[in-house]
Amino acid sequence: MMTGLRTEKPKTDWLMKRKINCESARASPIEKALAKLGHFPTKTAEKEAWFLSPFRSETQASFKVSITKNRWYDHGEGSGGNVIDLVCRILKCSVKEALEFLNQDWPSFSFQQQQHFNPNEQSLVILKIKGIKHPALIQYLNLRGIPLHVANTYCNEVWYSFKSSNFFAIGLRNNNGGWELRNKIFKNSSSPKSYAYIQKNSKQLIVLEGMFDFLSLAILNEVVINFSDILVLNSLAFVKDIEVHLLEYEMVHLYLDNDDAGKKVAFYLTNKYHHVRDESDSYKTHKDLNDFLCHERKE
């Protein structure tokens, strides 16, 4: 009898906790969740906001968010729901994972690693930092079309511990002292995750999506890199955070990926700020700047 009583209480506690988590997550503003997922409104009123659909490519916003009711409705396909439904569908994740996403403020959530979604993994520890010398990293740079001297100008060889094992990677330090880490096998980051901002007192700002976009542009257009301030997002989730910097410049050039997420951010920023220019047409037949660089080097 005692065994039965002991198993019943945790089950009741778990159900109660799940109910509280669901209620808390359901109250989370849809606009905030969409911003964390890289989607921004094209038009906002007192009671509603309109977005380009996060489910497909479109040029006219058909996705409406009711601010008062905190519900969404996609007029293009005639479906709608609450914020939990939305996160589950965009991230292709379970309700449990959606609740974890909504109930925690994670600046370190990586939208390019959704298949490895695990908010509780915080065990990455930086061991040492030095110039890039390891043959495996040099080989990886060659594969990506990046000369060693360019990579060493802006990046480091970073050794780190993760899940009781040691690894090494090419690292780009962000504004808060965290690292974006890349090697041939892994794509990772250390806390705190943030954007990288390189200031040279220029009147022009270059905004890129990731480390290899930055290194690629340093090869494709060394002059513009040398005479511009540089901002590497590291995640499209930081777009709202970097908007304050955009106002400090006479001209801002965007070099974002040619995918739906990159195009939506470019659309949002160029429509909101008259001095922001989308430069993705210069590599429009390629997924990003590094893909364009690798193609050019093969020619």
C-alpha positions as CSV (number, residue, x, y, z in Angstrom):
1,M,0.0,0.0,0.0
2,M,2.8,2.4,0.9
3,T,4.4,1.8,-2.5
4,G,1.2,2.8,-4.2
5,L,0.9,6.0,-2.2
6,R,4.5,7.0,-3.1
7,T,4.0,6.6,-6.8
8,E,0.7,8.5,-6.8
9,K,2.0,11.8,-5.4
10,P,4.8,12.5,-7.9
11,K,2.3,11.8,-10.7
12,T,-0.1,14.4,-9.3
13,D,2.7,16.9,-8.8
14,W,3.8,16.3,-12.4
15,L,0.3,16.9,-13.8
16,M,-0.1,20.0,-11.7
17,K,3.3,21.4,-12.9
18,R,2.5,20.6,-16.5
19,K,-0.9,22.5,-16.1
20,I,0.9,25.5,-14.7
21,N,3.6,25.4,-17.4
22,C,0.9,25.2,-20.1
23,E,-1.1,28.2,-18.6
24,S,2.1,30.3,-18.3
25,A,3.3,29.4,-21.8
26,R,-0.2,30.1,-23.4
27,A,0.0,33.6,-21.9
28,S,3.3,34.3,-23.6
29,P,2.8,37.0,-26.3
30,I,2.8,35.5,-29.8
31,E,4.7,38.6,-31.1
32,K,7.5,37.9,-28.7
33,A,7.7,34.2,-29.7
34,L,7.8,35.1,-33.4
35,A,10.6,37.6,-32.8
36,K,12.6,35.0,-31.0
37,L,12.0,32.8,-34.1
38,G,13.2,35.5,-36.5
39,H,9.8,36.7,-37.7
40,F,8.8,40.4,-37.5
41,P,5.6,42.3,-38.3
42,T,5.1,44.2,-41.6
43,K,2.3,46.2,-40.0
44,T,1.2,46.8,-36.4
45,A,-2.0,48.4,-35.0
46,E,-3.4,48.7,-31.5
47,K,-5.2,45.3,-31.6
48,E,-3.4,43.3,-34.3
49,A,-0.1,42.8,-36.1
50,W,0.4,41.3,-39.6
51,F,3.3,39.1,-40.6
52,L,4.6,37.3,-43.7
53,S,3.6,33.7,-43.0
54,P,6.2,31.7,-41.2
55,F,5.0,28.6,-43.0
56,R,5.7,29.6,-46.6
57,S,7.2,32.2,-48.9
58,E,4.9,35.2,-49.7
59,T,5.2,38.9,-50.5
60,Q,2.0,40.2,-48.9
61,A,1.4,39.5,-45.3
62,S,-1.5,37.1,-44.7
63,F,-0.6,36.0,-41.1
64,K,-2.5,37.9,-38.5
65,V,-1.8,38.1,-34.7
66,S,-4.6,39.3,-32.4
67,I,-2.7,41.2,-29.7
68,T,-5.8,41.4,-27.4
69,K,-6.7,37.7,-27.7
70,N,-3.1,36.4,-28.2
71,R,-4.2,34.2,-31.0
72,W,-2.9,33.8,-34.6
73,Y,-4.7,33.1,-37.9
74,D,-3.1,32.3,-41.2
75,H,-5.5,33.6,-43.9
76,G,-3.5,31.9,-46.6
77,E,-4.4,28.4,-45.4
78,G,-7.4,29.1,-43.1
79,S,-5.7,27.8,-39.9
80,G,-4.9,29.3,-36.5
81,G,-4.4,28.7,-32.8
82,N,-2.5,29.7,-29.7
83,V,1.2,30.4,-29.2
84,I,2.0,26.7,-28.2
85,D,0.5,25.5,-31.5
86,L,2.5,28.0,-33.4
87,V,5.9,27.1,-31.7
88,C,5.3,23.4,-32.2
89,R,4.6,23.9,-35.9
90,I,7.5,26.3,-36.7
91,L,10.1,24.3,-34.7
92,K,8.6,20.9,-35.5
93,C,8.9,20.1,-31.9
94,S,6.8,18.4,-29.1
95,V,4.5,20.3,-26.8
96,K,7.0,19.7,-24.0
97,E,9.8,21.4,-26.0
98,A,7.5,24.3,-26.9
99,L,6.7,24.8,-23.2
100,E,10.4,24.9,-22.4
101,F,11.0,27.4,-25.2
102,L,8.2,29.7,-24.1
103,N,8.8,29.5,-20.3
104,Q,12.5,30.3,-20.5
105,D,14.2,33.4,-22.0
106,W,17.1,31.7,-23.9
107,P,19.3,34.1,-25.8
108,S,21.4,31.0,-26.6
109,F,18.7,29.1,-28.5
110,S,20.1,28.2,-32.0
111,F,17.5,28.0,-34.8
112,Q,20.0,26.2,-37.0
113,Q,20.3,23.3,-34.7
114,Q,16.6,22.6,-34.0
115,Q,17.1,18.8,-34.3
116,H,19.4,19.0,-31.2
117,F,17.0,21.1,-29.2
118,N,18.0,20.7,-25.5
119,P,17.7,23.8,-23.3
120,N,19.3,22.2,-20.3
121,E,22.7,21.5,-21.9
122,Q,24.9,24.2,-20.3
123,S,28.1,22.1,-19.8
124,L,30.3,23.7,-22.5
125,V,33.5,25.0,-20.8
126,I,36.3,26.9,-22.7
127,L,39.7,25.4,-21.9
128,K,42.2,27.4,-24.0
129,I,42.4,30.0,-26.8
130,K,45.2,30.4,-29.3
131,G,46.0,31.2,-32.9
132,I,44.6,28.7,-35.5
133,K,47.3,26.0,-36.1
134,H,45.6,22.6,-35.9
135,P,45.8,20.8,-39.3
136,A,42.2,19.7,-39.1
137,L,41.0,23.3,-38.7
138,I,43.2,24.5,-41.5
139,Q,41.8,21.8,-43.7
140,Y,38.3,22.8,-42.8
141,L,39.1,26.5,-43.6
142,N,40.4,25.4,-47.0
143,L,37.2,23.5,-47.6
144,R,35.2,26.7,-46.9
145,G,37.5,28.7,-49.2
146,I,39.0,30.8,-46.3
147,P,42.8,31.4,-46.2
148,L,44.4,30.9,-42.8
149,H,45.7,34.4,-42.5
150,V,42.2,35.8,-42.9
151,A,40.7,33.5,-40.3
152,N,43.5,34.3,-37.8
153,T,42.8,38.0,-38.2
154,Y,39.4,37.7,-36.7
155,C,39.1,34.2,-35.1
156,N,41.0,31.8,-32.8
157,E,41.5,28.2,-32.2
158,V,39.3,27.4,-29.2
159,W,39.6,24.2,-27.1
160,Y,36.6,23.4,-25.0
161,S,35.0,20.6,-22.9
162,F,31.5,19.4,-23.6
163,K,29.8,16.3,-22.1
164,S,33.0,15.1,-20.5
165,S,35.0,15.2,-23.8
166,N,37.4,17.8,-25.2
167,F,37.0,19.4,-28.6
168,F,38.7,22.1,-30.7
169,A,37.1,24.5,-33.1
170,I,37.4,27.8,-35.0
171,G,36.0,30.5,-32.6
172,L,34.6,34.0,-33.1
173,R,34.2,35.9,-29.8
174,N,30.9,37.7,-29.3
175,N,30.2,41.0,-27.5
176,N,29.4,39.3,-24.1
177,G,32.6,37.1,-24.1
178,G,30.9,33.9,-25.5
179,W,32.1,32.1,-28.5
180,E,30.6,30.9,-31.8
181,L,32.4,27.5,-32.5
182,R,32.7,25.8,-35.8
183,N,34.6,22.7,-37.1
184,K,33.9,20.2,-39.8
185,I,31.7,18.1,-37.5
186,F,30.1,20.4,-34.9
187,K,28.4,23.8,-34.8
188,N,28.2,25.0,-31.3
189,S,28.4,28.1,-29.0
190,S,29.4,28.9,-25.5
191,S,27.3,31.1,-23.1
192,P,26.6,33.9,-23.1
193,K,25.4,33.8,-26.7
194,S,25.3,37.2,-28.4
195,Y,26.2,39.1,-31.6
196,A,29.8,40.1,-32.5
197,Y,30.3,43.9,-33.0
198,I,33.6,45.2,-34.4
199,Q,33.8,49.0,-34.3
200,K,36.2,51.1,-36.3
201,N,34.5,54.5,-36.0
202,S,33.1,54.1,-39.5
203,K,29.9,55.8,-40.7
204,Q,29.0,52.5,-42.5
205,L,27.9,49.2,-40.9
206,I,28.0,45.7,-42.4
207,V,25.5,43.2,-40.9
208,L,26.1,39.5,-41.6
209,E,24.4,36.4,-40.4
210,G,27.3,34.2,-39.4
211,M,31.1,33.7,-38.9
212,F,31.8,32.3,-42.4
213,D,29.7,35.0,-44.1
214,F,32.0,37.5,-42.4
215,L,35.2,35.7,-43.4
216,S,33.9,35.3,-46.9
217,L,33.2,39.0,-47.3
218,A,36.7,39.7,-46.0
219,I,38.0,37.9,-49.1
220,L,35.4,39.0,-51.6
221,N,35.6,42.7,-50.6
222,E,38.5,43.4,-48.3
223,V,38.2,47.1,-48.8
224,V,34.6,47.3,-47.5
225,I,35.5,45.1,-44.5
226,N,38.6,47.2,-43.6
227,F,36.7,50.5,-43.8
228,S,33.3,49.5,-42.2
229,D,32.1,48.6,-38.7
230,I,31.0,44.9,-38.7
231,L,28.1,43.2,-36.9
232,V,27.8,39.4,-37.0
233,L,24.4,38.4,-35.7
234,N,25.3,34.7,-34.9
235,S,21.5,34.2,-34.7
236,L,18.6,36.0,-36.4
237,A,17.0,36.1,-32.9
238,F,19.3,39.1,-32.1
239,V,17.8,41.4,-34.8
240,K,15.8,43.3,-32.3
241,D,18.8,43.7,-30.0
242,I,21.0,45.3,-32.7
243,E,18.4,47.8,-34.0
244,V,19.7,50.4,-31.6
245,H,23.1,50.3,-33.4
246,L,21.6,50.8,-36.8
247,L,20.6,54.4,-36.0
248,E,24.2,55.3,-35.4
249,Y,25.2,54.9,-39.1
250,E,24.7,56.8,-42.3
251,M,24.4,53.5,-44.3
252,V,23.8,49.9,-43.3
253,H,24.5,47.0,-45.7
254,L,22.8,43.6,-45.1
255,Y,24.5,40.4,-46.2
256,L,22.0,37.8,-44.9
257,D,21.3,34.2,-46.1
258,N,19.1,33.7,-49.1
259,D,16.5,31.7,-47.3
260,D,13.0,32.5,-46.0
261,A,14.3,33.6,-42.5
262,G,17.0,35.8,-44.0
263,K,14.7,37.4,-46.5
264,K,12.1,38.2,-43.9
265,V,14.6,39.9,-41.7
266,A,15.9,41.9,-44.6
267,F,12.4,42.9,-45.6
268,Y,11.7,44.0,-42.0
269,L,14.8,46.1,-41.7
270,T,14.8,47.7,-45.1
271,N,11.1,48.7,-44.7
272,K,11.7,50.1,-41.2
273,Y,14.9,52.1,-41.9
274,H,15.5,54.1,-45.1
275,H,19.3,53.8,-44.8
276,V,19.4,50.0,-44.6
277,R,20.2,48.2,-47.9
278,D,19.8,44.6,-48.8
279,E,22.9,43.3,-50.6
280,S,21.7,39.7,-51.1
281,D,21.1,40.3,-54.9
282,S,24.9,40.2,-55.3
283,Y,24.8,36.5,-54.5
284,K,21.1,35.7,-55.3
285,T,21.8,32.4,-56.9
286,H,23.6,31.0,-53.8
287,K,22.3,30.3,-50.3
288,D,24.8,32.6,-48.6
289,L,28.1,34.5,-49.1
290,N,30.3,31.4,-48.3
291,D,28.5,29.3,-50.9
292,F,29.0,32.1,-53.4
293,L,32.8,32.3,-52.5
294,C,33.3,28.6,-52.8
295,H,31.5,28.7,-56.2
296,E,33.7,31.6,-57.4
297,R,36.9,29.8,-56.4
298,K,35.9,26.7,-58.4
299,E,35.5,28.8,-61.6
